[in-house]
Amino acid sequence: MSTIYDVEIAGLRGEPLDLGQFRGTATLIVNVASRCGMTPQYETLEELQKRYADRGFTVLGVPCNQFAGQEPGTADEIAEFCSATYGVTFPLTEKVEVNGDGRHPLYQALTAEPDAEGYTGDVRWNFEKFLVGPDGTVVARFAPQTAPDAPEVITAIDAALARQ
């Protein structure tokens, strides 16, 4: 596998989600949860989606229930929560595991990328962020606590958009 575009994953409601549709765009992939202290990051992620969408950018939310059971909902419950509470318009995948033996192939590809402190490996908590460049390679990784609109995230998005 050379890029994330080769990974098979389903959309939130089980329909095939072709990651190839993001080829040529900058994509911020975030493992999300509805009952986490960092759940309000959904609001900022949606702001980024609206701010940069016309420049070839998207957020991709990946629900995960591996961290203290903070995403226990069904696909319908997750969709309703995201829409009603945060007005989420960016795509969401099926609920997956991001760590361990059941780690989804998408996260097998993503977790080899180090963050600014050099950390690689397992996702540490909900809302860890991976920025994928237009060519499908991971160009940056950000800790869960890093706000989606932190200067270092915005700088990385701008740089990825400039590579298109």
N, C-alpha and C positions, 0 to 999 in steps of 0.2 A: 504494500500500500504506500503510495507516494504522497497523497494528500488526503484531506478529510473528505474530498468529493467522492472517494472510492468507498466510503463507509455506508452501509445500509442501516437506516433507522426509520422508524415510523413517526408520523405526526401524533399529536396528542390523542386524537380519536382513533388511532390505529391505521390510518391511511398511509400509504408509502410517502415518505418525504425525501425527495431527491436533493441531496446536499449540493449536487452539481448546479442547481439553480443559483447558488451563491458564488459560483465561479465569476471572477472579475469584480467582486465586491469585497469590502472589508466586513468581517463578521465578528461580533463579540458574543462568544458562547459562554453562557452562565448557567451553572446548576442552581436551580431555584427551589424555593419551598414557601408554602403559604403560612406556616405557623412558626416562623423563625424571628428572632429579634432583628434580623437584617432584612426581613420581608419588605419594609418600606423602600428598599433599593429598587423595587419594581417601578416606582414612580420616576426615579431618575433614569432608569433604563428606558422607559417609554419616552422620556424627554429626549434622550439621545437618539432614539429611533426617529422621532419626528424631526429633530434638528439636522440629522445627517442622511436621512433616507434618500433624498433627491440627489445626493452626491455619490451614491453607490455603497451604502452602509446598511447593515441590519444587525439587530440583536437576535439571538436565537436562545430561547429559554429551554432548559433541560430539567424538568422536574425530577427530583430525587428524594427518596424517603430514608436514606441511610444515616442521616444525622439526627439522632434523638426522635425519630419518627415524626419529623416536622412537615412532611408532605404526605399525609395519610389518605388524601382524597382520591376519588375516582376521577377519570378524565373530565366528566361533566362538571364535577365540583371544582376542579382546578380551573377549568375554562371560565366558569361563572365567577369564581373569586377574582381571577385576574382581570376580567372584563369589568365587573361591577365595582370592584374596589380601586383598581388602578388604571382602568381604561386601556389595558394592554392590547396593542394591535400587532406586535411582533409575533413571529411564529413560535410555537411551543412543540417540543417533541413528546414522544411517549415517555412515561416515567421509566428511568433506567437506574442501574447501579453505576457509580463512578469509581468505586474502589473494590478491592477484593477479587475473589475468584470469578465473580459474576460481572466484573467491570465490562461495561459496554465497549466495543471496539473504538467508538469515537473517543472515549476517554483514554484508551490505550494509546491512541495517537497524540492526544493533547498533553498528557501528564509528563511526557519526557522533556517538555519545555521548562526551563528554569525561570523563576520570577527574578525581580531586581536584586534580591538577596542571594540568589543562586539555588533556591529550593526547587527540587524536582521531586516527582513521585506523587504519592496519594494526594487527592483533593483533601484539603484540611477541614472544610465546613461548607455549608450552603453559601452560595453567591461568590464562589471563586470564579475568576474571569479569565478567559483565554481569547486573545485577539488573533484572528486568522486573517492573513493578508489576501489580496486578490488572487494570488497564485495557489491558495489553499494550504500554505504552510503557516505554522504558528509563529507569530512575530513578537508576542508579549504575553506574560502571565501576571495576574494581579491577585493578591490575597483577598479573602472574603471581606475583610474590614475596609479595604480600599474602596472608597466611594466611586460609583460609575463615572462621575464627573470630576474626579480628582485630576489635578493638572497633568500628572504622568499618564493617565488614561487618555485624556484629550490629546496630548502630544502624540501618543502612539497611534490614535485613530487618525489624526491629521496626517501623520507620516505614511500610514497604510493607504489612505485615500490618495496621497500624492503619487503612489506607486502604480496606480491604475492606468 
